Amino acid sequence: MTKAWRWVLLIAVSTHVPLFAGEIPGLPSSLPPYIDTDFELSFSNDFLGRGGSVDDFRTQQFIVTANIGDKWVAGLDHSVLTLTDPLLAGRMDQLSGSLGYRFINQSEDRLVNRVSAGFGFRSVGDFAGERMQNGFHRLIDSEVEVLPYSDVDETYLTAWIDGERYGLLRQTDSGWRFGYWLRASSLLTSDGQWDGSVAAMGVASKAGLDLWAGLRQDWRTGYDEIVQRATAAAEEDLAVVVGMRFGTLVLETVQQLNNDASYGQLRLVSSESQAPRGTRSESKLGLELGFLLPDVHLHLAARFGSNLLTSENSTWKESVILTADLGEPQYEDNVSVFVDTTQIGIGLEWERLVSARSDWLSAYGSVAAGWRSESLIGDGPLLGEKSGSVDRGVLTLSAGLRFHASALSDRWRYRIQTGISAWLPASDATLTLGVEEYTVQQPAIGFSVGVTFDFD
């Protein structure tokens, strides 16, 4: 991979890939409660914290939050915990899910009160966090993390409560609104772990721009396993919080006063109320940028409106798609072997609105055929070793959802995209690296996340 590509990926990963975070896993993420959001992707990293001064503890966090109607909220959290202390080195992944009900949801012009409570689960073990972390590190030519997984593999039930209050204090003639935002959260697991957080912030807002700043205090207790205990100790502190929302983009930094667990967040938010009503005209051009996980690839695609298999009046919008995927994912659980991968394809995609009343949410599916090249690269004890390459024809299937985010002009807009992709090479192959043989060109499935820009 060229140096130019690595610089592009460094910028993309630093704003999209969580490297060091500290949010409570299993709680829905939150913005000032007067901001209307229905779907949110939240990424946390130290790029907005202290610029990479610490790469330990909660080294990766990815949160998906979605409202279900007016009362229900669901969340999914994937976190990677690492401890690089030479005497206690180890890693562990956390996978958390929750479903909550807003039993207080008072919203007025000058006051918003919201209280939610719910249940969920928190699992700890090996959930491909090592592959994700090292795959992203290979994309930006960073050091691979070689840490053994903890022996703990358990699932706990969780119960949580989250309360927020926003009050308007003053509104100026120029349109600025000044107020306060209070939040308190608590989560308890069936194993006796307790996470708590309180925050008090001042908020200023005007025409799609929101700014907030204040203090946040976190507590973590009940953790026995060494990696979790070290992470909990690092995240328990008083911190200064500074955040902003501009349209659908949210940036926030949390600077701890005594510990090293400062981090930043980048969020993409989508609100159904902000989406165009009715059906938009058919997109003439679409451009996609995203990532495939857990075998990390950079995904690029272009879509061109067509009617090869559909009529002009069909509710399914058809496009010809051109795709490219690049990456050096880790070979299974082997931290010394990485698969240098390039794939290109051409195919057809079909997309349809979920509801005819709004252009907020659509579902898509695609099929493409192309070419895939794979070779092996060594690291650690195999550093400097390279294999030959093998090429295969490949069939790719993808499906997912797209959420309207923002209109960039009368004809351009961008959307948040999530889904799954599967690739099926024509046959497998064997490559030699060092003295070992490895099977490559194997079928796989991955989770995709990114954004798409559409031109009507």
N, C-alpha and C positions, 0 to 999 in steps of 0.2 A: 504494500500500500504506500502511495507516494506521501511525501511530507505535506503537500498541499491538502490532501484528503485528511490527514491526521489533524491539521489545524482546524479544518471545518468540523470534524468530529469532536475535537476538544471543546469548541464553542457550544456545539449542540449538546454534548453530554454534560457539560458544566451547568447547563440550564435545564436539562431534562432528567439527569440521572442522580438519584439520591446517593450521597457519599457519607453524610453524617447527620443524623436526625435525632429528635427526642420527643415526638408527640406520643401520647398515650395510645398504644395499639388496642383497637377494639372500640374506640370512640369515634363517632362521626366528626369529620373536620368541621370547622366553623369560621364564619365571617361575621362582622357586625350584623345583628339579626334583622335590620331593616333592609339588607341587600337580598334581593330575590334570586335564589339559585335552585335549580332542580337536579343538576348533574355536575359533578366536580371530579377532576383528576388532580391529586396533590402529590408533588414531588418535594423531597427535602434534601438539602446538601450543605456542605460547608463552604461552597462558592459564595453564598450570601452570608456566611458566618464569619469565620476568621481566615478565610482564604486557604484552607487546607492545613492549618497548624496542627490538627489532630485528625487521624484517620483510624478511628477505633470505636469500640462500643457499638451503637446503632449506626452502622455504616451505610445502610440503605433502608429507605422507607418509601412505600408507594401506597397511597390511599385512594380508593374509589368511594364516593358518597353519592347516593341518589335518593330523592324524595319519591314516595309512592303516594300520590294523592296529596291532600292537605295535611294529613295527620301522621303518616308513617315515614320513617327514614331508615335506610339501610346502608351499611358500610362494610368494606372489605379492606384489610390492611396486610401488606407483606413487608416484613422487616428482617434485616440481616444484622446479627450481632456478632462482633468480633472482639477478641482480646489478644493483643500482640505481646503482652508481657512474656519475656523469655521463660520464666518459671511456670506460668499459668496459661500459656497460649492455648486458644481454642476458638471455636465458632459455633453458632447456633442460629437457626432461623425461627421466626415467629410468623404464624398465619392466623389472623383474627377475623372474625365476622360478627356482625351485630344487626339486630332489628329493633327499632325503637318506636315509641308512640309519643306524640306531642300532646300531652293532656292539658297543657296550658299553652295557648297560641294567640295571645292578645296583641293585635297590631293596630295602632292608631298613628296619626301623623306625628305626634310628639312623644309617643311612648310605645315601646315594644317589650312585652314580657313573654318568654318562651321557656318552658320546662319540658324536657323529654326524658324518658326512662325506658330501659329495655334489657334484653338478654342477648347472649351470644356465646361464642366459644373462643378459646385461645389455644392453639396447638404449637408445640415446640419440637424441633427436630431438624431433619434435613429436607428442605423444600427448595432445592436447586439454587439457594442463595450464593453458594460458591461459584457455580457456573455463571450466574448473572454478574456477580462482582468482577470475576476475572475476565469474562467476555467483554465487559465495558472497558476494563483496564487495557485489554489488548487493542481495542479500537483506537485508544488515544496513546498507545505506546507507553503505558504506565506499568509499574511493577506488579507482578502477580503476587497475590496473598496466599501463602501456603500455611494453612492452619488446620488442625484436626477437628472434626466435629465432636461435640459433646455426646456422651452416651445417653443423655436424657431424650426420651421420645414419648411425650405425653400430651393429652388434651384435657383442658379444664373448661368448665362452664363459667360464664361471666354474667354479672349483673351490674348495671351502670345507671347513673343519673347525671343529667347535664342541664344547668340552668343559666339563662342569659337575660340581661336587661339593658335596653338602650333608652336613653332619655335625651330629648332635645333641650338644650339650654338657651340657645340664641340663634336667631336667623337674621342675616344682614340684608340690606337692600340690593346688594350685588349678587345675592343668591347663595352665599355660603351658609351652611348649617353647622353649628358647633354643638357637640353633645358628649355624653359619656357612654361607655360600654363596660358592663360588668359580666364576668363569667366565672362559674364554679362547676367543676366536674369531679366525679368520683367513680372508680371502677374496682370491683372486688371479684376475685376468682375463687372457684371452689377449692383451690389449693392453698388459700390464705394469702395470696398476693393482693396488695392494695396500692392503687395509683390514684393520686389526687392532684388537682391543680386549681388555683384561683388566679384571676387576672382583673386588673382595673386599668382602663385606658380612656384617653380622650380621643374624640373622633371629630374630623372636619370633612365635609362633603360638599360637592357642587357638580351637577351635570355629568354624572358618570365617573367622577373622580372622587375617591375616598382615601383619606389618610388617617392613620391611628398610631398612637404611641402610649406606652405605659409600662407597668410592672407585672410580672408573672412569677408566682411561686409554685414549685412542684415538689411533691413528696412521693417516695417509692419505698415500700416495706414488704417483708415476707418472702424475699427471694433467697433460695438456698444454693442453687447451682451457680458455680463460680462466674461464668460468663454473664449470666443474667444479673448476679449480684453486683458485679463491677459496673455493668451498664446502668443499673438502678442508682448506684452511688454517684455516677457521673451526671445523671439527669436530675438529681434532687438538688435544687438550688433556686435562688432568686435571680431573675433575669430581666433585662430591659427589652421590650418588644417594640419594633417599628415596622409598620406595614403600609401598603398602598394597594388600591385597586384602580386600574384604568380599563374601563370596559369589561372585557372578559379575562383579562390578565391580572393576576394577583401576585405580588411579591411581598415577602415578610422575612425579617431577620430577628432572631432571638439571641441576645448576647448575655450569657451568664456572667455573674459578677465574681464568683469564686471558683467555679469548676471550668473544665475544658469543653463542655458539651454545647458550645454555641453552634447554631445552625441557621440555615435559611430555607425558605420554602418558595416554590414556584407552583402556582395553581392555574388551571384552566377551568373556567366555570361556564355553565350554560343555563339559561333561563327560558322556559317555554313562553313566558309572557313577552319576551323580547323578539320572538321569532315571527317572521311574516305570516299573515293569515292566508289560508287558501293554498293553492299550488303555484309554485314558481315555474317560470319557463324552463325548458330543458337545458341543462348545462352544456355548453359547447366545448369547454376545456376544464379539466381538473388536474391539480398537482398535489401529490401526497408526499409527506415526510414523516417517518416514524421509525419504530424499532420493533423487532421480533424478540420474544423472550420465551423460555430461559436461555436457549442457544442464541446468543445475541448477534443480531444482524442489523445493519442500517438498511431501511427499506425506502426505496424511491419508486414513484409511479406517476404516469401521465395517463389521463383519460380523455378520449375524444368522442363526442356524441355520435351515435350511429343508429341505423334501423335495419340491421342485417337480418335479425330474427324476430323483430317486433314491429308493429305498425306505429305510425305517428301518433295515434290516439290511445295507445296502450298506457295503462297506469304504471307499467314497468318502464323505466328509463334505461335505455341500453347505451353502453359505451365500449369502444375498443380500448384496451388497456395495454400499456407498455410498462414492464416492471424491471427493477434491478435491485438485487440484494447483495450486500457486501459484509463480510465479517470474519473474525478469527475465533469462533466459539471454542470453549474448552472441550476436549474429547472425554465425554462422560464424566467420571470422577477423577480423571488423571490430570493433575495440575502441571504436568511436565509436557503435555501434548496438546496442541491446538490445531484446529482445522481451518486452513486458509480457504475461504469459500467465496466464489463469485457465481451469481445466477442471474440470467436475463430471461424474459419471457414475453409473449404476446398472447392476448386472449380477449374474452368478452366479459363484461360485468353488467348486472341488472340491479337496479335500485328502485325502491318504492316507498312512498310515505306511509308511516304507520297509521296516521290519521289524516283524513282529507281536510280537517278543520284547521290544521296548522302545519307549517313547514319545519317544525322543531326537530322531529325525530324521523329518521328513515332507516330502513334495513337494506342491506346489499348482499349480493353473492356473486362470485366470479369463478371462472375456470380459465386457465392459461397453460400453454405448453412452451417449453424453451430448452435452455442448455444450462448445465450446472458443472462447474469445475471445482475439484477439491484436492488439496495437498496438505501434508502434515508439516508442522513447525515445532521444533523442540524448545523447551525452556528448562530452567533449573539444571539438573544433571544432564539434560539433553540439549542445552543451549548451543546454538550453532548448527544443530542437525536439521536437515531438510529432506523431505521425500520427493519423489516424482509426483506428477499430478495425473488425475483421471477425470475424464469428461463423460457425461451421460446426458441423454435427453431426460427431461423432467416434466411432470404434470403437477400443477399447483391448483389447489382449491382454497377459496377464502370466503368467509361470511362474517357479518358483524353489523354494528350500528353506527350511525353518524348523527351527532347532535349539533344543531345550529349554534354557533357561538357569536358571530358578529358580522354585520355588513360592512365591508371596507369601502364600498362605493355603491352606486346604483347597479353595477353589474358584477362586482367582485364581492365575495364573502368567504369566511373560513369557518370550518366545522371541526369539532373534536371527533376522533374516530377510534373505535375499539372493536376488536374481533378476534377471530382465530384464523390461522393459515396452516395448511398441511401441504407437504411436498412429497412426491413419490418419484424417485429416480427410476429409470428403466431397469436397472439392475445394480446390485451392490458390487464392491470391488475391494481389493486388499492392497494396502500400501505398507512399506517397510520403513521404520524410523529407528535408527540405532540397530539393535539386534532383534527388535520385536516387530510382529506384524499386527496391523490394525484394520478392521473392517470399516470402510467408508461408503459414501453414497447410499445411506440408509434412509428409509422413510421416517418422517418426523412431523410433529405438530407443535405449533407455538402460538402464544398470545401476542397480538399486535396492538400497539397503541401509538397514536400520533395525531397529526392534523392534516386536513385537506383544504386546499384553496380552489374555489370554483368560480368560473367565469360564465355568465349567461349570455 
